[in-house]
Amino acid sequence: MMNRLLRWSGLALGTVVALAIIAFGVVYMLSERILGRTYEVPIVAVSIPTDPAAILEGRRLATVHGCFADCHGKQGEGRVMFDRPMIARIVAPNLTTAVRRYTDAQLATIIRQGVRPGGRSVLVMPSEAFVALTDADLGKILAYLKSLPQMAGPGPLVSPGPLGRIGLVAGKFKMAAQLIAKAIPPPEATTEEAAFGRYLARTTCAPCHASDLRGASNPDFTSPSLQVVTAYSQDAFTQLLRTGVALGGRNLRTMSPYARTNLSHLTDAEIAALYGYLHALPDAAGH
Ligand code: HEC
């Protein structure tokens, strides 16, 4: 009796293990197909300025957009952003080697279209925000990155773990090229200054607050809709971006340090334009 029970439970366990292996095999195959999918995008040449003023402005723009002093490491050397073997290992690659490996047009396509030479999409890179970068701003950012000395970094390794692959197959994680295709742009602006504010919000805030600026959620953080700016005076908004101190003297876990190291490099005119646009941002229903 006991023996038979044991035999049955052994068989049941074996079946469960076999099914799990088959299920994971299917997920692996489907996720490989998503990771390997190629996208056809136009390769657009950008001209890279070489004058020192443009390179200096490129440093500021690279900081404000988080390419430098954040995602890709303190000095563009790359950074391990996320490392949980079950979900994924995500390394923002070394930019000082990337600018030497790729042509200017290839770099522009990776940054704005999220697509590498060969047509595969990048993962995690917020190209759905950078798709709106002007040639002039992108040219200055690249000019600055190309002026950096080559540095040693952690290597360009992005490898999804089992849960990351399930997320890819279930459509919870998306490739950069997929995100660009489904990105919702923020509401149109009504004045020229507001249009500049919209451009800035779209390219500097959208990487964390979503392409439509309605807030985002990921394993790292949850960010609110930027309609919260309607509660801010211009002074309080300036204080948040320059010092990281939010309304009521609050220190925010992700936003505050990012404001101090990156957004504090926004100019007064840029902060005013951002405020003008965001303060008047209609709610998600358009009111
Ligand atoms: C690196 C990611 C990141 C970027 C880039 C970013 N934010 Fe945030 N922001 C957050 C997160 C996350 C929160 C939620 C609070 C937290 O966890 O830090 C937040 C909160 C806020 C808040 C709410 C503050 C409050 O009163 O609670 C405002 C306003 C804000 N951000 C404005 C902006 C603006 C404007 C930009 C662009 C110029 C921007 N953020 C860019 C991540 C970011």
py3Dmol code that shows the C-alpha trace and the ligand (Angstrom):
import py3Dmol

protein = """\
ATOM      1  CA  MET A   1       0.000   0.000   0.000  1.00  0.00           C
ATOM      2  CA  MET A   2       2.663   2.484   1.127  1.00  0.00           C
ATOM      3  CA  ASN A   3       4.830   1.450  -1.791  1.00  0.00           C
ATOM      4  CA  ARG A   4       2.115   2.061  -4.310  1.00  0.00           C
ATOM      5  CA  LEU A   5       1.375   5.495  -2.845  1.00  0.00           C
ATOM      6  CA  LEU A   6       5.028   6.389  -3.112  1.00  0.00           C
ATOM      7  CA  ARG A   7       5.172   5.177  -6.679  1.00  0.00           C
ATOM      8  CA  TRP A   8       2.131   7.269  -7.594  1.00  0.00           C
ATOM      9  CA  SER A   9       3.369  10.417  -5.959  1.00  0.00           C
ATOM     10  CA  GLY A  10       6.725   9.905  -7.652  1.00  0.00           C
ATOM     11  CA  LEU A  11       4.974   9.620 -10.980  1.00  0.00           C
ATOM     12  CA  ALA A  12       2.894  12.751 -10.303  1.00  0.00           C
ATOM     13  CA  LEU A  13       5.981  14.733  -9.349  1.00  0.00           C
ATOM     14  CA  GLY A  14       7.786  13.513 -12.455  1.00  0.00           C
ATOM     15  CA  THR A  15       4.876  14.622 -14.622  1.00  0.00           C
ATOM     16  CA  VAL A  16       4.794  18.073 -13.043  1.00  0.00           C
ATOM     17  CA  VAL A  17       8.540  18.501 -13.542  1.00  0.00           C
ATOM     18  CA  ALA A  18       8.311  17.319 -17.172  1.00  0.00           C
ATOM     19  CA  LEU A  19       5.418  19.719 -17.882  1.00  0.00           C
ATOM     20  CA  ALA A  20       7.336  22.593 -16.291  1.00  0.00           C
ATOM     21  CA  ILE A  21      10.356  21.826 -18.485  1.00  0.00           C
ATOM     22  CA  ILE A  22       8.180  21.722 -21.610  1.00  0.00           C
ATOM     23  CA  ALA A  23       6.382  24.964 -20.630  1.00  0.00           C
ATOM     24  CA  PHE A  24       9.685  26.706 -20.058  1.00  0.00           C
ATOM     25  CA  GLY A  25      10.981  25.399 -23.366  1.00  0.00           C
ATOM     26  CA  VAL A  26       8.001  26.972 -25.120  1.00  0.00           C
ATOM     27  CA  VAL A  27       8.463  30.282 -23.264  1.00  0.00           C
ATOM     28  CA  TYR A  28      12.170  30.233 -24.109  1.00  0.00           C
ATOM     29  CA  MET A  29      11.486  29.660 -27.804  1.00  0.00           C
ATOM     30  CA  LEU A  30       8.803  32.358 -27.991  1.00  0.00           C
ATOM     31  CA  SER A  31      10.937  34.881 -26.094  1.00  0.00           C
ATOM     32  CA  GLU A  32      13.932  34.153 -28.360  1.00  0.00           C
ATOM     33  CA  ARG A  33      11.695  34.978 -31.303  1.00  0.00           C
ATOM     34  CA  ILE A  34      10.735  38.329 -29.722  1.00  0.00           C
ATOM     35  CA  LEU A  35      14.359  39.163 -28.852  1.00  0.00           C
ATOM     36  CA  GLY A  36      15.533  38.227 -32.353  1.00  0.00           C
ATOM     37  CA  ARG A  37      12.806  40.028 -34.298  1.00  0.00           C
ATOM     38  CA  THR A  38      14.173  42.604 -36.726  1.00  0.00           C
ATOM     39  CA  TYR A  39      12.696  46.007 -37.525  1.00  0.00           C
ATOM     40  CA  GLU A  40      13.181  48.036 -40.640  1.00  0.00           C
ATOM     41  CA  VAL A  41      13.775  51.687 -39.859  1.00  0.00           C
ATOM     42  CA  PRO A  42      15.237  54.469 -41.967  1.00  0.00           C
ATOM     43  CA  ILE A  43      18.885  55.282 -41.214  1.00  0.00           C
ATOM     44  CA  VAL A  44      19.108  59.052 -40.916  1.00  0.00           C
ATOM     45  CA  ALA A  45      22.474  60.789 -40.969  1.00  0.00           C
ATOM     46  CA  VAL A  46      23.033  63.458 -38.292  1.00  0.00           C
ATOM     47  CA  SER A  47      25.760  66.023 -38.411  1.00  0.00           C
ATOM     48  CA  ILE A  48      28.001  66.173 -35.357  1.00  0.00           C
ATOM     49  CA  PRO A  49      29.307  69.615 -34.402  1.00  0.00           C
ATOM     50  CA  THR A  50      32.964  69.901 -33.393  1.00  0.00           C
ATOM     51  CA  ASP A  51      33.174  73.353 -31.767  1.00  0.00           C
ATOM     52  CA  PRO A  52      33.925  73.388 -28.006  1.00  0.00           C
ATOM     53  CA  ALA A  53      30.708  75.295 -27.144  1.00  0.00           C
ATOM     54  CA  ALA A  54      28.551  72.636 -28.808  1.00  0.00           C
ATOM     55  CA  ILE A  55      30.466  69.855 -27.034  1.00  0.00           C
ATOM     56  CA  LEU A  56      29.982  71.588 -23.679  1.00  0.00           C
ATOM     57  CA  GLU A  57      26.265  72.017 -24.377  1.00  0.00           C
ATOM     58  CA  GLY A  58      26.251  68.321 -25.368  1.00  0.00           C
ATOM     59  CA  ARG A  59      27.564  67.458 -21.909  1.00  0.00           C
ATOM     60  CA  ARG A  60      24.679  69.388 -20.317  1.00  0.00           C
ATOM     61  CA  LEU A  61      22.103  67.772 -22.622  1.00  0.00           C
ATOM     62  CA  ALA A  62      23.548  64.285 -22.009  1.00  0.00           C
ATOM     63  CA  THR A  63      23.256  64.910 -18.254  1.00  0.00           C
ATOM     64  CA  VAL A  64      19.706  66.271 -18.403  1.00  0.00           C
ATOM     65  CA  HIS A  65      18.624  63.283 -20.507  1.00  0.00           C
ATOM     66  CA  GLY A  66      20.265  60.818 -18.136  1.00  0.00           C
ATOM     67  CA  CYS A  67      22.694  59.279 -20.664  1.00  0.00           C
ATOM     68  CA  PHE A  68      25.492  60.521 -18.496  1.00  0.00           C
ATOM     69  CA  ALA A  69      25.657  60.659 -14.680  1.00  0.00           C
ATOM     70  CA  ASP A  70      22.839  58.111 -14.467  1.00  0.00           C
ATOM     71  CA  CYS A  71      21.816  55.129 -16.599  1.00  0.00           C
ATOM     72  CA  HIS A  72      25.115  54.656 -18.433  1.00  0.00           C
ATOM     73  CA  GLY A  73      27.262  55.246 -15.370  1.00  0.00           C
ATOM     74  CA  LYS A  74      28.784  58.363 -13.866  1.00  0.00           C
ATOM     75  CA  GLN A  75      30.944  59.102 -16.905  1.00  0.00           C
ATOM     76  CA  GLY A  76      29.360  57.053 -19.670  1.00  0.00           C
ATOM     77  CA  GLU A  77      31.385  53.945 -18.792  1.00  0.00           C
ATOM     78  CA  GLY A  78      28.241  51.821 -18.452  1.00  0.00           C
ATOM     79  CA  ARG A  79      26.438  50.492 -15.396  1.00  0.00           C
ATOM     80  CA  VAL A  80      24.706  47.383 -14.108  1.00  0.00           C
ATOM     81  CA  MET A  81      21.179  48.777 -13.737  1.00  0.00           C
ATOM     82  CA  PHE A  82      19.347  45.706 -12.587  1.00  0.00           C
ATOM     83  CA  ASP A  83      20.601  42.273 -11.641  1.00  0.00           C
ATOM     84  CA  ARG A  84      18.098  39.688 -10.449  1.00  0.00           C
ATOM     85  CA  PRO A  85      18.880  36.378 -12.151  1.00  0.00           C
ATOM     86  CA  MET A  86      15.225  35.232 -12.128  1.00  0.00           C
ATOM     87  CA  ILE A  87      14.048  38.431 -13.896  1.00  0.00           C
ATOM     88  CA  ALA A  88      16.967  39.824 -15.868  1.00  0.00           C
ATOM     89  CA  ARG A  89      20.447  41.237 -15.817  1.00  0.00           C
ATOM     90  CA  ILE A  90      20.396  44.649 -17.415  1.00  0.00           C
ATOM     91  CA  VAL A  91      23.579  46.524 -18.167  1.00  0.00           C
ATOM     92  CA  ALA A  92      23.480  49.963 -19.738  1.00  0.00           C
ATOM     93  CA  PRO A  93      26.417  49.619 -22.135  1.00  0.00           C
ATOM     94  CA  ASN A  94      29.660  51.543 -22.099  1.00  0.00           C
ATOM     95  CA  LEU A  95      29.033  54.641 -24.231  1.00  0.00           C
ATOM     96  CA  THR A  96      32.720  55.465 -24.571  1.00  0.00           C
ATOM     97  CA  THR A  97      33.227  52.254 -26.562  1.00  0.00           C
ATOM     98  CA  ALA A  98      29.798  52.355 -28.297  1.00  0.00           C
ATOM     99  CA  VAL A  99      30.585  55.723 -29.932  1.00  0.00           C
ATOM    100  CA  ARG A 100      33.745  54.170 -31.376  1.00  0.00           C
ATOM    101  CA  ARG A 101      32.109  50.948 -32.550  1.00  0.00           C
ATOM    102  CA  TYR A 102      29.150  52.456 -34.433  1.00  0.00           C
ATOM    103  CA  THR A 103      28.850  55.092 -37.152  1.00  0.00           C
ATOM    104  CA  ASP A 104      27.046  58.360 -36.302  1.00  0.00           C
ATOM    105  CA  ALA A 105      23.973  57.308 -38.284  1.00  0.00           C
ATOM    106  CA  GLN A 106      23.899  53.924 -36.517  1.00  0.00           C
ATOM    107  CA  LEU A 107      24.152  55.646 -33.128  1.00  0.00           C
ATOM    108  CA  ALA A 108      21.282  57.981 -34.050  1.00  0.00           C
ATOM    109  CA  THR A 109      19.161  54.973 -35.058  1.00  0.00           C
ATOM    110  CA  ILE A 110      19.884  53.107 -31.818  1.00  0.00           C
ATOM    111  CA  ILE A 111      19.045  56.166 -29.708  1.00  0.00           C
ATOM    112  CA  ARG A 112      15.961  57.444 -31.570  1.00  0.00           C
ATOM    113  CA  GLN A 113      14.532  54.261 -33.101  1.00  0.00           C
ATOM    114  CA  GLY A 114      15.772  51.707 -30.562  1.00  0.00           C
ATOM    115  CA  VAL A 115      17.159  49.581 -33.401  1.00  0.00           C
ATOM    116  CA  ARG A 116      20.731  48.250 -33.747  1.00  0.00           C
ATOM    117  CA  PRO A 117      22.600  47.652 -37.001  1.00  0.00           C
ATOM    118  CA  GLY A 118      21.150  44.387 -38.290  1.00  0.00           C
ATOM    119  CA  GLY A 119      17.643  45.409 -37.268  1.00  0.00           C
ATOM    120  CA  ARG A 120      17.280  43.948 -33.759  1.00  0.00           C
ATOM    121  CA  SER A 121      15.653  46.122 -31.135  1.00  0.00           C
ATOM    122  CA  VAL A 122      17.327  47.185 -27.923  1.00  0.00           C
ATOM    123  CA  LEU A 123      15.640  46.482 -24.601  1.00  0.00           C
ATOM    124  CA  VAL A 124      15.131  48.966 -21.712  1.00  0.00           C
ATOM    125  CA  MET A 125      16.678  51.952 -23.543  1.00  0.00           C
ATOM    126  CA  PRO A 126      13.900  54.650 -23.459  1.00  0.00           C
ATOM    127  CA  SER A 127      13.888  55.278 -27.197  1.00  0.00           C
ATOM    128  CA  GLU A 128      10.152  55.992 -27.093  1.00  0.00           C
ATOM    129  CA  ALA A 129      11.174  59.237 -25.372  1.00  0.00           C
ATOM    130  CA  PHE A 130      14.294  59.943 -27.432  1.00  0.00           C
ATOM    131  CA  VAL A 131      12.435  59.388 -30.734  1.00  0.00           C
ATOM    132  CA  ALA A 132      11.460  63.061 -30.417  1.00  0.00           C
ATOM    133  CA  LEU A 133      15.043  64.395 -30.006  1.00  0.00           C
ATOM    134  CA  THR A 134      15.927  66.993 -32.643  1.00  0.00           C
ATOM    135  CA  ASP A 135      18.940  66.466 -34.927  1.00  0.00           C
ATOM    136  CA  ALA A 136      20.596  69.483 -33.304  1.00  0.00           C
ATOM    137  CA  ASP A 137      20.305  68.169 -29.720  1.00  0.00           C
ATOM    138  CA  LEU A 138      21.248  64.625 -30.694  1.00  0.00           C
ATOM    139  CA  GLY A 139      24.247  65.916 -32.661  1.00  0.00           C
ATOM    140  CA  LYS A 140      25.534  67.820 -29.612  1.00  0.00           C
ATOM    141  CA  ILE A 141      25.007  64.831 -27.289  1.00  0.00           C
ATOM    142  CA  LEU A 142      26.953  62.592 -29.682  1.00  0.00           C
ATOM    143  CA  ALA A 143      29.662  65.236 -30.080  1.00  0.00           C
ATOM    144  CA  TYR A 144      30.153  65.218 -26.329  1.00  0.00           C
ATOM    145  CA  LEU A 145      30.114  61.416 -25.998  1.00  0.00           C
ATOM    146  CA  LYS A 146      32.669  61.139 -28.794  1.00  0.00           C
ATOM    147  CA  SER A 147      34.953  63.563 -26.968  1.00  0.00           C
ATOM    148  CA  LEU A 148      35.159  61.248 -23.931  1.00  0.00           C
ATOM    149  CA  PRO A 149      38.265  59.116 -23.456  1.00  0.00           C
ATOM    150  CA  GLN A 150      37.652  55.396 -23.743  1.00  0.00           C
ATOM    151  CA  MET A 151      36.960  53.885 -20.320  1.00  0.00           C
ATOM    152  CA  ALA A 152      36.621  50.353 -18.984  1.00  0.00           C
ATOM    153  CA  GLY A 153      33.027  49.360 -18.209  1.00  0.00           C
ATOM    154  CA  PRO A 154      30.916  46.389 -17.192  1.00  0.00           C
ATOM    155  CA  GLY A 155      30.268  45.157 -20.751  1.00  0.00           C
ATOM    156  CA  PRO A 156      27.046  45.286 -22.748  1.00  0.00           C
ATOM    157  CA  LEU A 157      25.189  42.360 -21.272  1.00  0.00           C
ATOM    158  CA  VAL A 158      21.427  42.243 -21.216  1.00  0.00           C
ATOM    159  CA  SER A 159      20.130  38.765 -20.492  1.00  0.00           C
ATOM    160  CA  PRO A 160      16.575  38.018 -19.527  1.00  0.00           C
ATOM    161  CA  GLY A 161      16.018  35.382 -16.822  1.00  0.00           C
ATOM    162  CA  PRO A 162      13.051  32.962 -16.764  1.00  0.00           C
ATOM    163  CA  LEU A 163      10.564  35.503 -15.328  1.00  0.00           C
ATOM    164  CA  GLY A 164      11.832  38.154 -17.752  1.00  0.00           C
ATOM    165  CA  ARG A 165      11.193  35.766 -20.643  1.00  0.00           C
ATOM    166  CA  ILE A 166       7.667  35.027 -19.383  1.00  0.00           C
ATOM    167  CA  GLY A 167       7.144  38.805 -19.169  1.00  0.00           C
ATOM    168  CA  LEU A 168       8.348  39.220 -22.758  1.00  0.00           C
ATOM    169  CA  VAL A 169       6.061  36.486 -24.058  1.00  0.00           C
ATOM    170  CA  ALA A 170       3.093  37.797 -22.040  1.00  0.00           C
ATOM    171  CA  GLY A 171       3.756  41.292 -23.423  1.00  0.00           C
ATOM    172  CA  LYS A 172       4.502  42.784 -19.991  1.00  0.00           C
ATOM    173  CA  PHE A 173       8.060  43.721 -20.996  1.00  0.00           C
ATOM    174  CA  LYS A 174       8.469  45.147 -24.454  1.00  0.00           C
ATOM    175  CA  MET A 175      11.371  45.762 -26.801  1.00  0.00           C
ATOM    176  CA  ALA A 176      12.253  49.438 -27.436  1.00  0.00           C
ATOM    177  CA  ALA A 177      11.003  49.225 -31.026  1.00  0.00           C
ATOM    178  CA  GLN A 178       7.660  47.831 -29.806  1.00  0.00           C
ATOM    179  CA  LEU A 179       7.376  50.656 -27.270  1.00  0.00           C
ATOM    180  CA  ILE A 180       7.996  53.290 -29.944  1.00  0.00           C
ATOM    181  CA  ALA A 181       5.260  51.783 -32.090  1.00  0.00           C
ATOM    182  CA  LYS A 182       2.678  51.992 -29.306  1.00  0.00           C
ATOM    183  CA  ALA A 183       3.883  55.198 -27.601  1.00  0.00           C
ATOM    184  CA  ILE A 184       1.199  57.825 -27.039  1.00  0.00           C
ATOM    185  CA  PRO A 185       2.649  61.338 -27.430  1.00  0.00           C
ATOM    186  CA  PRO A 186       1.747  63.963 -24.814  1.00  0.00           C
ATOM    187  CA  PRO A 187      -1.111  66.409 -25.601  1.00  0.00           C
ATOM    188  CA  GLU A 188      -0.259  69.092 -28.182  1.00  0.00           C
ATOM    189  CA  ALA A 189       0.886  72.492 -26.933  1.00  0.00           C
ATOM    190  CA  THR A 190      -0.949  75.706 -27.729  1.00  0.00           C
ATOM    191  CA  THR A 191       1.890  78.265 -27.677  1.00  0.00           C
ATOM    192  CA  GLU A 192       5.461  78.240 -28.933  1.00  0.00           C
ATOM    193  CA  GLU A 193       6.897  78.287 -25.406  1.00  0.00           C
ATOM    194  CA  ALA A 194       4.600  75.444 -24.393  1.00  0.00           C
ATOM    195  CA  ALA A 195       5.750  73.523 -27.484  1.00  0.00           C
ATOM    196  CA  PHE A 196       9.322  73.825 -26.198  1.00  0.00           C
ATOM    197  CA  GLY A 197       8.117  72.646 -22.767  1.00  0.00           C
ATOM    198  CA  ARG A 198       6.362  69.709 -24.414  1.00  0.00           C
ATOM    199  CA  TYR A 199       9.558  68.795 -26.297  1.00  0.00           C
ATOM    200  CA  LEU A 200      11.550  68.871 -23.045  1.00  0.00           C
ATOM    201  CA  ALA A 201       8.952  66.847 -21.134  1.00  0.00           C
ATOM    202  CA  ARG A 202       8.786  64.338 -23.964  1.00  0.00           C
ATOM    203  CA  THR A 203      12.545  63.821 -24.086  1.00  0.00           C
ATOM    204  CA  THR A 204      13.638  64.313 -20.439  1.00  0.00           C
ATOM    205  CA  CYS A 205      10.673  63.319 -18.226  1.00  0.00           C
ATOM    206  CA  ALA A 206       9.040  60.631 -20.409  1.00  0.00           C
ATOM    207  CA  PRO A 207      11.782  58.014 -19.807  1.00  0.00           C
ATOM    208  CA  CYS A 208      10.343  57.667 -16.283  1.00  0.00           C
ATOM    209  CA  HIS A 209       6.867  59.265 -16.455  1.00  0.00           C
ATOM    210  CA  ALA A 210       5.767  57.443 -19.700  1.00  0.00           C
ATOM    211  CA  SER A 211       5.550  58.788 -23.244  1.00  0.00           C
ATOM    212  CA  ASP A 212       2.138  60.379 -22.585  1.00  0.00           C
ATOM    213  CA  LEU A 213       3.454  61.710 -19.202  1.00  0.00           C
ATOM    214  CA  ARG A 214       0.662  59.832 -17.366  1.00  0.00           C
ATOM    215  CA  GLY A 215       3.001  57.973 -15.012  1.00  0.00           C
ATOM    216  CA  ALA A 216       4.680  54.585 -15.171  1.00  0.00           C
ATOM    217  CA  SER A 217       5.336  51.524 -13.084  1.00  0.00           C
ATOM    218  CA  ASN A 218       8.225  49.058 -13.316  1.00  0.00           C
ATOM    219  CA  PRO A 219      10.156  46.763 -10.941  1.00  0.00           C
ATOM    220  CA  ASP A 220      12.256  49.776  -9.866  1.00  0.00           C
ATOM    221  CA  PHE A 221       9.703  52.530  -9.205  1.00  0.00           C
ATOM    222  CA  THR A 222       6.227  53.962  -9.716  1.00  0.00           C
ATOM    223  CA  SER A 223       6.005  57.524 -10.998  1.00  0.00           C
ATOM    224  CA  PRO A 224       2.886  59.739 -10.971  1.00  0.00           C
ATOM    225  CA  SER A 225       1.154  61.471 -13.883  1.00  0.00           C
ATOM    226  CA  LEU A 226       2.840  64.830 -14.473  1.00  0.00           C
ATOM    227  CA  GLN A 227      -0.566  66.396 -14.013  1.00  0.00           C
ATOM    228  CA  VAL A 228       0.671  66.651 -10.379  1.00  0.00           C
ATOM    229  CA  VAL A 229       2.507  69.776 -11.548  1.00  0.00           C
ATOM    230  CA  THR A 230      -0.856  71.610 -11.537  1.00  0.00           C
ATOM    231  CA  ALA A 231      -0.500  71.566  -7.717  1.00  0.00           C
ATOM    232  CA  TYR A 232       2.937  73.227  -7.881  1.00  0.00           C
ATOM    233  CA  SER A 233       3.751  76.947  -8.018  1.00  0.00           C
ATOM    234  CA  GLN A 234       6.586  77.811 -10.405  1.00  0.00           C
ATOM    235  CA  ASP A 235       8.914  78.360  -7.424  1.00  0.00           C
ATOM    236  CA  ALA A 236       8.057  74.982  -5.887  1.00  0.00           C
ATOM    237  CA  PHE A 237       8.547  73.308  -9.286  1.00  0.00           C
ATOM    238  CA  THR A 238      11.926  75.001  -9.713  1.00  0.00           C
ATOM    239  CA  GLN A 239      12.901  73.892  -6.217  1.00  0.00           C
ATOM    240  CA  LEU A 240      11.966  70.276  -7.028  1.00  0.00           C
ATOM    241  CA  LEU A 241      14.043  70.207 -10.231  1.00  0.00           C
ATOM    242  CA  ARG A 242      17.016  72.086  -8.789  1.00  0.00           C
ATOM    243  CA  THR A 243      17.247  70.597  -5.295  1.00  0.00           C
ATOM    244  CA  GLY A 244      15.034  67.492  -5.339  1.00  0.00           C
ATOM    245  CA  VAL A 245      12.800  68.827  -2.555  1.00  0.00           C
ATOM    246  CA  ALA A 246       9.118  68.151  -3.378  1.00  0.00           C
ATOM    247  CA  LEU A 247       6.019  69.999  -2.128  1.00  0.00           C
ATOM    248  CA  GLY A 248       5.769  69.846   1.662  1.00  0.00           C
ATOM    249  CA  GLY A 249       9.548  69.427   1.986  1.00  0.00           C
ATOM    250  CA  ARG A 250       9.395  65.757   0.959  1.00  0.00           C
ATOM    251  CA  ASN A 251      12.437  63.838  -0.204  1.00  0.00           C
ATOM    252  CA  LEU A 252      11.476  61.360  -2.960  1.00  0.00           C
ATOM    253  CA  ARG A 253      13.289  58.061  -3.382  1.00  0.00           C
ATOM    254  CA  THR A 254      13.999  58.186  -7.136  1.00  0.00           C
ATOM    255  CA  MET A 255      12.997  61.668  -8.276  1.00  0.00           C
ATOM    256  CA  SER A 256      14.982  63.655  -5.692  1.00  0.00           C
ATOM    257  CA  PRO A 257      18.459  62.236  -6.381  1.00  0.00           C
ATOM    258  CA  TYR A 258      17.777  62.297 -10.140  1.00  0.00           C
ATOM    259  CA  ALA A 259      16.745  65.944  -9.941  1.00  0.00           C
ATOM    260  CA  ARG A 260      19.907  66.842  -8.036  1.00  0.00           C
ATOM    261  CA  THR A 261      22.386  65.105 -10.342  1.00  0.00           C
ATOM    262  CA  ASN A 262      20.630  65.489 -13.699  1.00  0.00           C
ATOM    263  CA  LEU A 263      17.586  67.759 -13.926  1.00  0.00           C
ATOM    264  CA  SER A 264      19.304  70.539 -11.958  1.00  0.00           C
ATOM    265  CA  HIS A 265      21.262  71.213 -15.184  1.00  0.00           C
ATOM    266  CA  LEU A 266      18.101  72.449 -16.915  1.00  0.00           C
ATOM    267  CA  THR A 267      18.315  76.183 -17.632  1.00  0.00           C
ATOM    268  CA  ASP A 268      15.870  78.722 -16.126  1.00  0.00           C
ATOM    269  CA  ALA A 269      14.252  79.129 -19.546  1.00  0.00           C
ATOM    270  CA  GLU A 270      13.828  75.365 -19.894  1.00  0.00           C
ATOM    271  CA  ILE A 271      12.282  75.053 -16.427  1.00  0.00           C
ATOM    272  CA  ALA A 272       9.888  77.926 -17.209  1.00  0.00           C
ATOM    273  CA  ALA A 273       8.854  76.273 -20.498  1.00  0.00           C
ATOM    274  CA  LEU A 274       8.368  72.904 -18.782  1.00  0.00           C
ATOM    275  CA  TYR A 275       6.296  74.529 -16.065  1.00  0.00           C
ATOM    276  CA  GLY A 276       4.146  76.405 -18.561  1.00  0.00           C
ATOM    277  CA  TYR A 277       3.339  73.212 -20.422  1.00  0.00           C
ATOM    278  CA  LEU A 278       2.946  70.831 -17.447  1.00  0.00           C
ATOM    279  CA  HIS A 279       1.025  73.245 -15.216  1.00  0.00           C
ATOM    280  CA  ALA A 280      -1.676  73.395 -17.905  1.00  0.00           C
ATOM    281  CA  LEU A 281      -1.590  69.659 -18.683  1.00  0.00           C
ATOM    282  CA  PRO A 282      -5.165  68.427 -19.027  1.00  0.00           C
ATOM    283  CA  ASP A 283      -6.093  65.298 -17.050  1.00  0.00           C
ATOM    284  CA  ALA A 284      -6.092  61.933 -18.820  1.00  0.00           C
ATOM    285  CA  ALA A 285      -9.728  62.513 -19.906  1.00  0.00           C
ATOM    286  CA  GLY A 286      -8.745  65.794 -21.573  1.00  0.00           C
ATOM    287  CA  HIS A 287     -10.179  68.253 -19.006  1.00  0.00           C
TER     288      HIS A 287
END
"""
ligand_1 = """\
43
HEC
C 14.851 58.721 -13.498
C 13.416 58.731 -13.563
C 12.693 60.062 -13.553
C 12.857 61.117 -14.423
C 13.786 61.206 -15.630
C 11.897 62.114 -14.023
N 11.181 61.687 -12.944
Fe 9.807 62.726 -11.900
N 9.514 61.169 -10.646
C 10.111 59.939 -10.765
C 9.561 59.037 -9.752
C 9.919 57.568 -9.571
C 8.630 59.781 -9.009
C 7.805 59.289 -7.808
C 8.507 59.612 -6.511
C 9.741 58.746 -6.329
O 9.609 57.529 -6.161
O 10.847 59.306 -6.401
C 8.629 61.126 -9.591
C 7.872 62.165 -9.122
C 7.748 63.387 -9.739
C 6.866 64.437 -9.301
C 5.907 64.377 -8.116
C 6.481 65.064 -6.924
C 5.513 65.010 -5.786
O 4.999 66.056 -5.435
O 5.282 63.886 -5.272
C 7.016 65.485 -10.181
C 6.307 66.824 -10.154
C 7.998 65.075 -11.153
N 8.428 63.803 -10.859
C 8.406 65.847 -12.221
C 9.317 65.458 -13.186
C 9.679 66.262 -14.328
C 9.089 67.615 -14.661
C 10.621 65.556 -15.026
C 11.336 65.976 -16.293
C 11.936 67.286 -16.328
C 10.833 64.302 -14.299
N 10.020 64.273 -13.200
C 11.749 63.333 -14.684
C 11.095 59.586 -11.664
C 11.618 60.423 -12.627
"""
view = py3Dmol.view(width=600, height=400)
view.addModel(protein, "pdb")
view.setStyle({"model": 0}, {"cartoon": {"style": "trace"}})
view.addModel(ligand_1, "xyz")
view.setStyle({"model": 1}, {"stick": {}})
view.zoomTo()
view.show()
